């Protein structure tokens, strides 16, 4: 049993690094939706074995970032309008739950971190194409999830956000959307400061709804 359960740690780390690198490339737009992925090229770019690449692709497939098409191979997943509606419907409820839980459970330090991230976010109100915006928005959700203290909802929202990040780049660059996003996030933080979890839940849900409507108009 001891021998069978051993894991080649270096190999495991290589697979994780390969998956992380591809995930980042997809979420940043370097790898575009629908783009074909060639194993040999990925091996050369990532400097890992074909088995590492294949396992990384399978992992990203489970996250919904990659589609492996029979007889054609892997490609970056494209998201249809119907999938957008489904994703955002689930995200809306999860984000409302996590926001309310954050209001109830987060420490003062975590609330300060969230507030500071919204302030940093607002500095880019006239720079919707700035790549730092996606990083800050993802960090915002990282703080929100950690402070909520709900591991199940947090894990589900984290996985959804991996797919949503691809769409967020499109949504935030639409005229006027970034300014509205900043106001929505400021309202959420204000409700958290007042200790009103129900209001936080409603505002979080409204923020996701507004994002979805804006995105659907552009697709």
Phi and psi in degrees as a GROMACS rama.xvg file:
@    title "Ramachandran Plot"
@    xaxis  label "Phi"
@    yaxis  label "Psi"
@TYPE xy
-60.1603  -41.4745  UNK-2
-68.4064  -42.0467  UNK-3
-65.0544  -27.7243  UNK-4
-93.0606  0.822938  UNK-5
-69.2037  145.291  UNK-6
-123.394  133.44  UNK-7
-73.7713  99.381  UNK-8
-59.2772  -42.2257  UNK-9
-62.4016  -40.4767  UNK-10
-64.7072  -40.7235  UNK-11
-61.6067  -43.1395  UNK-12
-64.0097  -38.0494  UNK-13
-63.0612  -41.4358  UNK-14
-63.2092  -42.3927  UNK-15
-64.888  -41.5477  UNK-16
-65.8013  -39.191  UNK-17
-63.4755  -44.9514  UNK-18
-63.9138  -41.9375  UNK-19
-63.6052  -41.4966  UNK-20
-65.2276  -42.3165  UNK-21
-69.8388  -38.2539  UNK-22
-60.9136  -45.4808  UNK-23
-63.0333  -40.5172  UNK-24
-64.5381  -36.9181  UNK-25
-70.1915  -47.0598  UNK-26
-71.2149  -25.4774  UNK-27
-87.6692  -8.80292  UNK-28
92.4624  0.105959  UNK-29
-62.6371  -40.6044  UNK-30
-103.554  117.472  UNK-31
-90.1079  153.582  UNK-32
-53.4309  131.344  UNK-33
89.8498  -9.39885  UNK-34
-69.9988  131.919  UNK-35
-71.4056  143.418  UNK-36
-115.976  122.353  UNK-37
-102.329  121.177  UNK-38
-55.763  -45.2275  UNK-39
-60.7352  -43.9384  UNK-40
-64.8876  -39.6829  UNK-41
-64.5446  -39.9392  UNK-42
-59.1114  -43.259  UNK-43
-69.4549  -42.8467  UNK-44
-67.8049  -40.6831  UNK-45
-90.7847  -12.5909  UNK-46
57.9391  48.479  UNK-47
-134.82  170.08  UNK-48
-75.0834  164.639  UNK-49
-62.9255  -35.9743  UNK-50
-64.6268  -37.1843  UNK-51
-63.331  -44.9654  UNK-52
-62.3542  -43.8516  UNK-53
-63.3718  -42.5315  UNK-54
-68.8609  -36.3448  UNK-55
-64.39  -40.998  UNK-56
-63.8922  -40.173  UNK-57
-63.7998  -38.6741  UNK-58
-64.6494  -43.8406  UNK-59
-69.418  -27.2965  UNK-60
-64.6729  -40.2357  UNK-61
-65.964  -23.7695  UNK-62
-86.6553  -7.39563  UNK-63
84.7569  9.87212  UNK-64
-89.4706  -22.8122  UNK-65
-125.685  143.102  UNK-66
-116.876  129.917  UNK-67
-104.876  108.679  UNK-68
-94.6806  125.253  UNK-69
-53.6122  134.352  UNK-70
69.7083  -0.750799  UNK-71
-122.509  -31.6982  UNK-72
101.546  -171.5  UNK-73
-81.9934  151.044  UNK-74
-150.605  158.701  UNK-75
-67.0391  132.074  UNK-76
-65.9832  132.273  UNK-77
-97.5843  143.461  UNK-78
-110.596  122.941  UNK-79
-78.7662  168.548  UNK-80
-59.5947  -39.9978  UNK-81
-64.1394  -40.7212  UNK-82
-66.4593  -37.1316  UNK-83
-59.0535  -45.9351  UNK-84
-61.387  -41.5529  UNK-85
-67.81  -45.5661  UNK-86
-58.3342  -47.4289  UNK-87
-74.3074  -26.7965  UNK-88
-65.8654  -42.4255  UNK-89
-70.6714  -44.6401  UNK-90
-59.906  -38.7427  UNK-91
-57.7899  -47.1618  UNK-92
-69.2477  -41.6848  UNK-93
-64.8364  -43.1947  UNK-94
-67.8596  -35.9509  UNK-95
-62.0211  -44.7673  UNK-96
-63.4127  -46.9692  UNK-97
-65.4833  -39.8087  UNK-98
-61.8905  -45.5559  UNK-99
-64.1939  -40.2292  UNK-100
-65.5087  -38.1773  UNK-101
-61.2874  -44.5816  UNK-102
-57.1839  -39.1604  UNK-103
-80.5621  -34.9102  UNK-104
-113.124  -18.9011  UNK-105
-67.1217  148.889  UNK-106
-77.5111  166.647  UNK-107
-60.692  -36.8305  UNK-108
-65.1109  -41.847  UNK-109
-66.2551  -37.2495  UNK-110
-66.5112  -37.4756  UNK-111
-64.0776  -41.8399  UNK-112
-61.1755  -43.31  UNK-113
-63.657  -44.4629  UNK-114
-61.832  -42.5035  UNK-115
-66.4267  -34.4177  UNK-116
-68.4874  -35.8797  UNK-117
-67.1239  -37.8215  UNK-118
-63.1941  -42.7465  UNK-119
-64.228  -39.0161  UNK-120
-60.7282  -40.0245  UNK-121
-68.2036  -17.6806  UNK-122
-67.6763  -17.8326  UNK-123
-104.011  22.2168  UNK-124
-56.806  -25.5361  UNK-125
-110.037  17.5851  UNK-126
-130.158  62.6432  UNK-127
-62.2266  -18.5018  UNK-128
-92.5065  -1.73343  UNK-129
-66.0344  125.011  UNK-130
-64.3786  -20.5495  UNK-131
-65.8373  -22.6105  UNK-132
-61.4103  -45.0394  UNK-133
-63.25  -41.4877  UNK-134
-61.3296  -46.5732  UNK-135
-63.9538  -39.271  UNK-136
-66.5233  -40.3569  UNK-137
-66.4643  -37.7504  UNK-138
-66.4962  -36.942  UNK-139
-55.405  -47.9537  UNK-140
-69.4496  -31.7059  UNK-141
-61.2402  -43.4952  UNK-142
-65.764  -44.0852  UNK-143
-59.9026  -45.7163  UNK-144
-66.1806  -44.8388  UNK-145
-62.7011  -44.9763  UNK-146
-71.9873  -22.1363  UNK-147
-67.5442  -33.8469  UNK-148
74.4477  15.1538  UNK-149
-110.213  97.158  UNK-150
-64.1956  -37.2373  UNK-151
-67.7096  -52.4582  UNK-152
-63.8787  -37.226  UNK-153
-63.3273  -43.6883  UNK-154
-64.1347  -39.8571  UNK-155
-67.5063  -42.7618  UNK-156
-67.7158  -37.4627  UNK-157
-61.8219  -42.9726  UNK-158
-68.5052  -39.7333  UNK-159
-61.8669  -39.4211  UNK-160
-66.3613  -25.9136  UNK-161
-60.888  -39.1806  UNK-162
-78.9872  -38.147  UNK-163
-66.5293  -29.3287  UNK-164
-57.7662  -37.3517  UNK-165
-59.8266  -38.0351  UNK-166
-81.3274  -30.3598  UNK-167
-62.0217  -35.0644  UNK-168
-59.5456  -37.6135  UNK-169
-72.9123  -45.5903  UNK-170
-62.7602  -47.0094  UNK-171
-70.84  -20.1703  UNK-172
-87.2411  -2.99943  UNK-173
-72.9584  141.86  UNK-174
-52.1497  124.647  UNK-175
84.9663  -15.2818  UNK-176
-69.1734  -38.5208  UNK-177
-62.5976  -43.4383  UNK-178
-60.9703  -40.391  UNK-179
-66.9681  -39.0991  UNK-180
-60.0001  -45.1992  UNK-181
-60.9194  -44.0852  UNK-182
-62.7445  -39.5159  UNK-183
-65.1024  -42.5499  UNK-184
-67.9341  -37.8565  UNK-185
-63.4198  -38.2186  UNK-186
-66.5319  -39.0288  UNK-187
-62.4153  -47.1419  UNK-188
-63.3576  -39.5102  UNK-189
-62.5104  -40.8169  UNK-190
-67.6337  -34.4858  UNK-191
-64.8555  -43.5773  UNK-192
-61.4922  -31.4114  UNK-193
-82.6167  -7.30651  UNK-194
69.8086  43.5438  UNK-195
-117.757  82.8444  UNK-196
-59.9439  -36.4833  UNK-197
-65.5165  -40.1534  UNK-198
-67.7851  -39.2615  UNK-199
-60.5688  -44.7044  UNK-200
-58.8621  -45.8642  UNK-201
-64.6957  -41.9456  UNK-202
-68.3048  -38.0268  UNK-203
-63.7022  -43.9631  UNK-204
-63.9487  -40.3664  UNK-205
-66.1496  -37.6607  UNK-206
-60.8524  -44.5838  UNK-207
-67.9527  -40.7637  UNK-208
-59.9413  -45.6955  UNK-209
-63.4147  -39.884  UNK-210
-62.5746  -42.7225  UNK-211
-63.7386  -44.9403  UNK-212
-63.3192  -40.9611  UNK-213
-63.4437  -41.3776  UNK-214
-67.7163  -43.3589  UNK-215
-62.0927  -30.2667  UNK-216
-70.0247  -24.1785  UNK-217
-93.8145  -20.2848  UNK-218
